[in-house]
Amino acid sequence: MRFRRRWHKERKQQYKPLKVFYDAERVRQAVTRQLSGRFAKSFSLYLADSTYYIPSYEDAVEIINNSALDRKKWAKDRFDCDDFALVLKSHFAEAAYAEGKRRAAHCFGIVWGEFPTPHAINWMIAGDGGLLFIEPQTDEVFVPDKRHYGIWFMMA
């Protein structure tokens, strides 16, 4: 039986893609630098791994689009914002597992904050080193702005 990639379509590439990895300290520095001034007093960043793979923006969007989460319905206290974010995080974990040659998890996690009301969404560091937020209920990927403040917890 031949292995079929679930997350990425096979592409004929003329070049060998660059694999970018950050250690946990570099991830912490990128998060702190790019979200400076938006943290709650009790902010906590939990990085579970020592090394993270920085996917290209295109590969990350492909995983997001293939998740089909944007077609799920929100259900109060049963499948709400934190559940959407957790499921999308799990899709990235599965994609990393399927790419057995890669030695690290995606730099992708969950963030809780005032967006502008208490809400959970996802975050990632993309191939260019920029931090992005993802609304898993709509698949929207965007740069954090002044509406995203009071961040009290992030995990990857």
Secondary structure as UniProt FT lines:
FT   STRAND          20..23
FT   HELIX           24..34
FT   TURN            35..37
FT   STRAND          39..46
FT   STRAND          51..54
FT   HELIX           57..66
FT   HELIX           69..71
FT   TURN            76..78
FT   HELIX           81..98
FT   TURN            100..101
FT   STRAND          105..106
FT   STRAND          108..114
FT   STRAND          118..125
FT   TURN            127..128
FT   STRAND          131..135
FT   TURN            136..139
FT   STRAND          140..142
FT   TURN            146..147
FT   STRAND          149..155
//
